[in-house]
Amino acid sequence: MATPQLPSDRDLRRLVQFSSGDGRIWLAGQRMVLVHAAALSSLRRELINTIGPNATRRLLLRAGFAAGEQDAALARQIRTGRPLQEMFAVGPQLHMLEGSVQVTPELLNLDPEAGSFHGIFRWDHSWEVETHVRDFGPQAEPVCWMLLGYASGYTSAFMGRPILYKEVACEACGAASCRIEGRPVAEWPDGEQLSRDYDADSLLLKLESLASEVQSLRSSLQAADDLGPLVGHSRAFNAALDLLRKAAATNVTVLLTGETGVGKERFARGLHAMSARKDKPFIAVNCAALPGDLIESELFGAEKGAYTGSTGSRPGRFERADGGTLFLDELGELPLPAQAKLLRVLQDGAVERLGATQVRKVNVRIVAATNLDLVEAVKSGRFRQDLMYRIDVYPIPIPALRERPEDIEPLALHLLQRFTSLHEKAVPGFTDRALDALRHHDWPGNVRELENLVERGVILAGAGEMVDACHLFPSLPRRSEMTVNQAGRLERSEGGPAATVAREALGKGVNLEDLESELIQAAMQASEGNLSAAARMLGLTRPQMSYRLERIKARNADSAE
């Protein structure tokens, strides 16, 4: 069988961007770090001297495995429609591009549908061999631990099943080159032992178990509703949550304050879920959304004939919430007549329907919310002072999202899980660039705005593709960055890979028609004639691709005459 050849890595080199202006390096949206091999050597040496070679080996195997899993997410995304072996080659080529080792394939047989895999690769210039031999001399056992973990993590993620490698030869042991062989775990006679090398150490398992118990205890005290628990761990968030927990054990009237979109209704539902009333109704009313002439009947109910069009008696929101919680959102927008009647209900615990002659006792816990300054509203005559004193018994200020930046990432991940389930779409996560963009946004719309952005990102990202900054903020301008050319030198890339290709084409006198023709023909060749796949590569619909192909054929026919 012929030795498999690696394809050109030009598409991968374009994904490496050096943003010297802000001190960051990106690989397809994932943040990377250039680290001195000497620093890694020092860390490796300290670990071996502290916890021993076997524990260090297992730790570095797992670290490499995690890195391989990250790179596997790029393979099918970058080379969509290309032959399977070219897609798989992304891993070995990224391994080289990242400066870890030179990879030469010697055997590669893979069939993801059947779950079969057999790969043999030669490694040269392993950074782990160089540093380990320098510190500890020649070895009796292979030492490319992190590299081996990377290969196993990458292949397992690419194949969708556990594939583990052995280092069957190592330069540290006197071999001319390192060599690894990978197979499904079940095909290794000692596969169970190989798998155990990737298990967390016993101490870590104990810590994880304890953390799980703590989390379980916390969850019993968490503010949660149908959308799950309130998410956050910042100091400002925890201060509001602590006030919420203390109020949950009582029947005190709670006033939630904060900017629009901070999640006041989520906090109200969380308070209800933690209270003794959790099995009773939770009724929410947006006071600003109710028509002025219907507010009183909506809140307090109405008897038949109480007003024009009233054809029957019906209970109001207070009666429907009996025994439970009534959430009055946008309380500051309530008209003054309705405020007076609300005050009476709060004082007496009874409601009187419009047109009725008797009162009805209700047992309701009131939670109100507003983004207005009620003191200023009282001064301007828009809110009753006596009602403010009655409502403002136990205020809980909810911080704006910009005041709790530590919560942005966990909130975004929580929302991602919700929207991927809602839209039935496999989106594995956010790129580092996307998370960085979220952290630096000023969030005028708070959590509601974050919800909208994450849902947009899930919709715009391709299936299996991570949500990037351009999916969250389509109008985000591209930055001037540095990329790597074929000679391994940095060159400025204004506007990304497309701009680089455009400048090269202009410099060589290529006209627009020829460029379009070559691009379309390259896509058709890469997709092996599959029109739909070629169209996806170029961001076109199938009819658009078909039209362009016909136009190219017509041009070629005209030039041949």
C-alpha positions in Angstrom: 0.0 0.0 0.0 1.3 3.5 -0.9 2.4 5.7 1.9 -0.3 8.4 2.5 0.8 11.9 1.7 -0.1 15.0 3.7 -1.9 17.7 1.7 -0.8 21.4 1.5 -1.1 23.1 4.9 -1.7 26.5 3.4 -5.3 26.5 4.6 -4.1 25.8 8.1 -1.4 28.5 8.1 -4.0 31.1 7.2 -5.9 30.2 10.4 -2.9 31.3 12.6 -3.2 35.0 13.3 -0.8 37.1 15.4 -2.6 40.1 16.8 0.5 42.0 18.0 -1.6 45.0 19.0 -3.3 43.3 21.9 -0.8 40.5 22.6 -2.8 37.5 21.5 -2.4 34.6 19.0 -5.4 32.9 17.4 -5.8 29.5 15.7 -9.2 29.5 14.0 -10.7 31.5 16.9 -9.0 29.5 19.7 -6.4 31.4 21.7 -2.9 30.0 21.5 0.3 30.8 23.5 3.9 30.6 22.3 5.8 29.0 25.2 9.5 28.4 25.4 10.4 24.7 25.2 12.7 25.4 28.1 9.7 26.5 30.2 7.8 23.3 29.4 11.0 21.3 30.2 11.2 23.0 33.6 7.6 22.2 34.3 8.1 18.6 33.3 11.2 18.3 35.4 9.5 19.8 38.5 6.5 17.4 38.1 8.7 14.4 37.8 10.7 15.4 40.8 7.6 16.2 42.8 5.0 13.5 41.9 7.1 10.9 40.2 7.5 9.9 36.5 4.4 7.7 36.3 2.0 10.3 37.7 3.6 12.9 35.5 3.2 10.7 32.4 -0.5 10.2 33.1 -1.0 13.9 33.8 0.7 14.9 30.5 -1.2 12.2 28.6 -4.5 13.8 29.7 -3.3 17.3 28.9 -2.3 16.2 25.4 -5.6 14.4 25.0 -7.5 17.6 25.7 -5.4 19.6 23.2 -6.1 16.9 20.5 -9.8 17.0 21.1 -9.8 20.8 20.6 -8.0 20.5 17.2 -10.3 17.7 16.0 -13.2 20.1 16.1 -11.4 22.0 13.2 -10.8 19.1 10.9 -14.2 18.6 9.3 -15.0 22.3 9.5 -11.9 23.4 7.6 -11.8 20.7 4.9 -15.5 20.2 4.3 -16.1 18.1 1.2 -12.4 17.0 0.9 -11.4 13.3 1.0 -11.5 11.8 4.4 -7.7 11.3 4.7 -7.2 15.0 3.9 -9.6 16.0 6.6 -7.9 13.7 9.1 -4.5 15.2 8.1 -5.5 18.4 9.9 -4.4 16.9 13.2 -0.9 15.9 12.2 -0.4 19.1 10.3 -1.5 21.3 13.2 0.8 19.3 15.4 3.7 20.3 13.2 2.4 23.9 12.8 2.3 24.2 16.6 5.9 23.2 16.8 5.5 19.9 18.6 7.0 17.3 16.2 7.5 16.5 12.6 4.9 13.9 11.5 5.2 11.5 8.6 2.3 9.1 7.9 3.4 5.5 7.1 0.0 3.8 7.2 -3.6 5.2 7.5 -6.7 3.1 7.2 -9.9 4.7 8.6 -13.6 4.2 8.2 -15.6 6.2 10.7 -18.9 4.6 9.7 -17.5 1.1 10.4 -15.5 2.4 13.4 -12.3 0.9 12.1 -8.9 2.6 12.4 -5.3 1.7 12.0 -2.6 4.3 11.8 1.2 4.3 12.0 3.1 7.6 12.0 6.8 8.5 12.3 7.8 11.3 14.6 11.0 13.3 14.2 12.3 16.3 16.3 10.0 15.6 19.2 10.3 18.4 21.8 9.6 15.9 24.5 12.6 13.7 23.5 14.9 16.7 23.3 14.0 18.1 26.8 13.7 14.8 28.6 17.0 13.4 27.4 18.7 16.7 28.2 17.4 16.5 31.8 17.4 12.8 32.5 19.6 11.2 29.8 18.8 8.1 27.6 15.7 6.2 28.7 14.4 2.6 28.7 10.8 3.6 28.1 9.2 6.1 25.6 8.9 9.7 26.8 6.6 11.4 24.2 3.7 11.5 26.7 1.9 14.8 25.8 2.4 14.1 22.1 0.9 10.6 22.5 -2.1 12.0 24.4 -2.6 14.6 21.6 -2.7 11.8 18.9 -5.2 9.8 21.0 -7.4 12.7 21.8 -7.5 14.0 18.2 -8.2 10.6 16.6 -10.8 9.6 19.2 -12.7 12.9 18.7 -12.4 12.6 14.9 -13.6 9.0 14.8 -16.2 9.4 17.5 -15.0 6.4 19.4 -11.9 5.7 21.7 -8.8 5.3 19.6 -5.5 5.0 21.6 -1.9 5.1 20.4 1.2 3.3 21.7 4.7 4.7 21.2 6.3 1.6 19.7 9.7 3.3 19.2 11.3 6.4 20.8 14.5 8.3 20.0 15.0 8.7 23.8 15.5 4.9 23.9 18.0 4.9 21.0 15.7 4.5 18.0 16.4 6.5 14.8 12.9 8.1 15.0 9.9 7.9 17.3 7.0 5.8 15.9 3.4 5.5 17.1 0.6 3.1 16.2 -3.1 3.7 16.8 -6.0 1.3 17.0 -9.5 1.2 18.7 -9.2 0.3 22.4 -10.9 -3.1 21.9 -8.2 -4.1 19.4 -5.3 -3.7 21.8 -4.7 -6.7 24.0 -3.9 -4.3 26.9 -6.6 -1.8 25.9 -8.1 -1.7 29.4 -4.7 -0.7 30.9 -4.2 1.9 28.2 -7.6 3.4 29.0 -6.7 3.6 32.7 -3.8 5.8 31.8 -6.3 8.5 30.8 -8.4 8.2 33.9 -8.2 10.9 36.6 -5.9 10.0 39.5 -7.5 8.7 42.6 -6.9 12.0 44.5 -8.5 13.9 41.7 -11.5 11.5 41.7 -12.0 12.0 45.5 -11.9 15.8 45.0 -14.3 15.5 42.1 -16.7 13.4 44.3 -16.6 15.9 47.1 -17.2 18.7 44.7 -20.2 16.8 43.3 -21.6 16.4 46.8 -21.2 20.1 47.6 -22.9 20.9 44.3 -25.8 18.6 45.1 -26.2 20.3 48.5 -26.1 23.7 46.9 -28.7 22.7 44.3 -31.2 21.9 47.0 -30.9 25.6 48.0 -30.7 27.0 44.5 -33.1 29.4 43.0 -34.4 27.4 40.0 -37.4 27.4 37.7 -38.3 25.6 34.5 -35.3 27.1 32.8 -32.9 25.8 35.4 -31.0 27.5 38.2 -29.9 31.1 38.3 -26.4 31.1 36.9 -23.5 33.1 38.3 -20.6 33.2 40.8 -19.6 36.8 40.9 -19.6 38.7 44.2 -22.4 41.0 43.1 -24.5 38.0 41.9 -23.9 36.1 45.1 -24.9 39.1 47.2 -28.3 39.3 45.4 -28.8 35.6 45.7 -28.0 35.6 49.4 -30.7 38.2 49.9 -33.1 36.1 47.9 -32.4 32.9 50.0 -33.0 34.8 53.2 -36.3 36.2 51.9 -37.4 32.7 50.6 -38.0 31.4 54.1 -40.4 34.3 54.9 -43.6 35.9 53.4 -42.0 39.3 53.2 -43.0 41.5 50.2 -39.9 41.7 47.9 -39.0 44.6 45.6 -36.5 43.6 42.8 -34.7 46.6 41.3 -32.2 46.8 38.4 -31.8 47.8 34.8 -34.0 46.4 32.1 -33.0 42.9 31.0 -31.1 41.9 34.2 -33.5 38.9 34.8 -35.9 40.2 37.5 -38.6 37.7 36.6 -36.0 34.9 36.7 -35.1 36.0 40.3 -38.8 36.2 41.2 -39.4 32.7 39.9 -36.3 31.5 41.8 -37.6 33.0 45.0 -40.9 31.2 44.5 -39.1 27.9 43.8 -37.2 28.2 47.1 -40.2 29.1 49.2 -42.8 27.0 50.9 -45.2 28.2 48.2 -43.3 26.4 45.4 -46.2 23.9 44.8 -48.7 26.7 44.4 -49.3 29.1 41.4 -46.7 31.6 40.3 -48.6 34.3 38.4 -46.7 37.0 36.5 -48.2 40.4 35.4 -46.5 43.0 33.3 -48.1 46.1 34.5 -46.8 48.2 31.6 -48.4 45.8 29.0 -52.0 45.9 30.3 -54.4 48.5 28.8 -55.2 51.2 31.3 -59.0 50.5 31.3 -58.4 46.8 31.9 -55.8 46.8 34.6 -58.1 46.7 37.6 -60.3 43.9 36.2 -57.1 41.9 35.3 -55.6 42.3 38.8 -58.7 42.1 40.9 -61.3 40.4 38.8 -64.8 41.4 37.6 -68.4 40.4 38.0 -70.8 39.9 35.1 -71.9 43.3 33.7 -69.3 45.2 35.6 -68.3 47.0 32.3 -69.4 46.9 28.7 -68.6 43.5 27.2 -68.3 41.7 30.6 -70.5 38.7 29.9 -69.5 36.6 32.9 -67.7 36.7 36.3 -64.0 36.0 36.3 -61.3 36.0 38.9 -58.3 38.4 38.7 -54.6 37.6 39.0 -54.7 37.9 42.8 -57.3 35.2 43.1 -55.5 32.9 40.6 -52.3 33.3 42.6 -54.0 32.4 45.9 -51.6 30.4 48.1 -48.7 31.2 45.7 -46.7 34.2 44.4 -47.9 37.2 42.4 -45.1 38.9 40.4 -45.9 42.5 39.5 -43.3 43.5 36.8 -42.8 47.1 35.8 -44.7 48.2 38.9 -43.8 51.8 38.4 -46.0 51.9 35.2 -49.2 51.1 37.2 -51.8 54.0 37.0 -52.5 55.9 40.2 -56.1 54.5 40.6 -54.9 50.9 40.4 -52.1 51.8 42.9 -54.7 52.9 45.4 -56.6 49.6 45.1 -53.3 47.6 45.3 -52.4 49.3 48.5 -55.8 48.3 50.0 -55.2 44.7 49.0 -51.7 44.7 50.5 -53.1 46.1 53.8 -56.2 43.9 54.1 -55.2 40.7 52.3 -58.6 40.9 50.4 -59.7 41.8 46.9 -63.0 43.2 45.6 -63.9 42.4 42.1 -65.2 45.2 39.9 -69.0 45.3 40.3 -69.0 43.1 43.4 -70.4 43.8 46.8 -68.3 41.4 48.8 -64.6 41.0 49.3 -62.6 37.8 48.9 -59.6 36.9 51.2 -56.4 35.9 49.4 -53.1 34.6 50.6 -50.6 35.9 48.1 -46.9 36.6 48.4 -46.1 39.8 46.4 -42.9 40.2 44.5 -42.6 43.5 42.6 -40.0 44.7 40.1 -39.1 48.0 38.5 -36.3 49.7 36.7 -37.5 53.1 37.9 -36.3 55.1 40.9 -39.5 55.0 43.0 -38.3 57.9 45.1 -38.1 60.1 42.0 -41.4 58.7 40.8 -43.0 59.8 44.1 -41.5 63.2 43.8 -42.8 63.6 40.3 -46.3 62.5 41.4 -46.3 59.3 39.3 -46.2 56.9 42.3 -48.0 56.9 45.6 -45.7 57.4 48.6 -47.7 55.1 50.9 -47.6 52.3 48.3 -43.8 52.8 48.0 -43.3 52.3 51.7 -45.6 49.2 51.6 -43.7 47.7 48.6 -40.2 48.7 49.5 -40.0 46.4 52.6 -37.2 44.1 51.3 -35.4 45.5 48.3 -33.0 43.3 46.3 -30.9 45.2 43.8 -29.9 42.9 40.8 -26.6 43.9 39.3 -26.2 44.8 35.7 -24.3 42.3 33.5 -21.4 44.7 33.1 -21.0 44.7 36.9 -20.6 40.9 36.9 -18.2 40.1 34.0 -17.2 36.8 35.7 -20.7 35.5 35.0 -20.7 36.2 31.3 -19.0 32.9 30.3 -21.1 30.5 32.5 -24.2 32.3 31.5 -23.3 32.1 27.8 -22.6 28.3 28.1 -25.9 27.8 30.0 -27.8 29.6 27.3 -25.9 27.7 24.5 -27.1 24.4 26.0 -30.7 25.7 26.1 -30.7 27.0 22.5 -28.9 24.0 20.9 -31.6 21.8 22.5 -34.3 24.2 21.3 -33.1 24.4 17.7 -31.9 20.7 17.7 -28.5 21.7 16.5 -25.1 20.4 17.5 -22.9 23.4 18.4 -20.0 22.3 20.7 -19.2 25.6 22.3 -17.7 29.1 21.8 -14.3 29.9 20.4 -11.9 31.8 22.6 -12.3 34.8 20.3 -16.1 34.7 20.8 -15.8 34.6 24.6 -13.3 37.4 24.5 -15.8 39.5 22.5 -18.6 38.7 25.0 -16.4 39.8 27.9 -15.6 43.2 26.3 -19.1 44.1 25.3 -20.8 46.7 27.5 -24.2 45.0 27.6 -26.8 47.8 27.5 -29.5 45.0 27.3 -28.0 42.9 30.0 -28.9 39.2 30.2 -31.8 39.5 27.7 -29.3 40.9 25.2 -26.9 38.0 25.9 -29.8 35.5 25.3 -30.5 37.1 21.9 -26.8 37.0 20.9 -26.3 33.4 21.9 -29.4 32.3 20.1 -28.3 34.2 17.0 -24.8 32.5 17.3 -26.4 29.0 17.4 -28.4 29.8 14.3 -25.6 31.3 12.3 -22.9 28.7 13.3 -22.7 25.6 11.1 -23.6 22.2 12.5 -20.6 20.9 14.5 -19.0 24.4 14.3 -18.1 26.4 17.3 -19.8 29.8 17.7 -17.3 32.5 16.8 -17.3 36.3 17.3 -18.6 36.9 13.8 -21.7 34.8 14.6 -22.5 36.8 17.7 -21.6 40.2 16.3 -22.0 40.1 12.5 -21.1 43.8 12.2 -17.8 43.3 14.1 -15.0 44.8 12.0 -12.1 42.6 11.0 -8.8 43.6 12.5 -5.4 43.9 10.9 -3.5 40.8 12.0 -0.4 38.8 11.2 -0.4 35.3 9.7 2.2 32.8 8.7 3.5 32.4 5.1 4.8 29.3 3.5 8.4 30.1 4.5 7.3 30.3 8.2 7.6 34.1 8.4 5.0 36.5 9.6 3.2 38.7 7.1 0.4 41.2 7.6 -3.1 40.0 6.7 -5.5 42.9 6.2 -9.1 41.6 6.3 -8.2 37.9 6.5 -7.5 35.2 4.0 -9.8 36.5 1.3 -8.0 39.8 1.2 -4.7 38.0 1.0 -5.9 36.0 -2.1 -7.3 39.2 -3.6 -4.0 41.1 -3.3 -2.1 38.1 -4.7 -4.5 37.9 -7.7 -4.2 41.6 -8.4 -0.4 41.5 -8.2 -0.3 38.8 -10.8 -2.8 40.4 -13.1 -5.6 37.9 -12.7 -8.9 39.3 -13.7 -12.2 38.8 -11.8 -13.7 36.3 -14.3 -10.6 34.1 -14.3 -10.5 34.2 -10.5 -14.1 33.2 -10.2 -13.7 30.4 -12.7 -10.7 29.0 -11.0 -12.3 29.2 -7.5 -15.5 27.4 -8.7 -13.5 24.7 -10.6 -11.3 24.2 -7.5 -14.4 23.7 -5.3 -15.9 21.2 -7.8 -12.6 19.3 -7.9 -12.3 19.3 -4.1 -15.9 18.0 -3.7 -15.3 15.4 -6.4 -18.0 16.8 -8.6 -20.6 17.1 -5.9 -22.5 20.3 -6.8 -24.1 20.8 -3.4 -20.9 20.3 -1.4 -19.0 22.7 -3.7 -21.7 25.3 -3.2 -21.4 24.9 0.6 -17.6 25.5 0.4 -18.2 28.8 -1.4 -21.2 29.9 0.7 -23.6 29.6 -2.3 -26.9 27.9 -2.8 -27.0 25.0 -5.3 -28.9 27.1 -7.9 -26.4 29.9 -7.5 -23.6 27.4 -8.1 -25.3 25.9 -11.1 -25.9 29.3 -12.6 -22.2 30.2 -12.3 -21.0 26.9 -13.8 -23.3 27.5 -16.8 -22.0 31.0 -17.2 -18.4 29.7 -17.1 -19.2 27.0 -19.7 -20.8 29.7 -22.0 -17.7 31.9 -21.6 -15.4 29.0 -22.5 -17.6 28.1 -25.5 -17.4 31.7 -26.8 -13.7 31.9 -26.4 -13.3 28.7 -28.3 -15.1 30.0 -31.4 
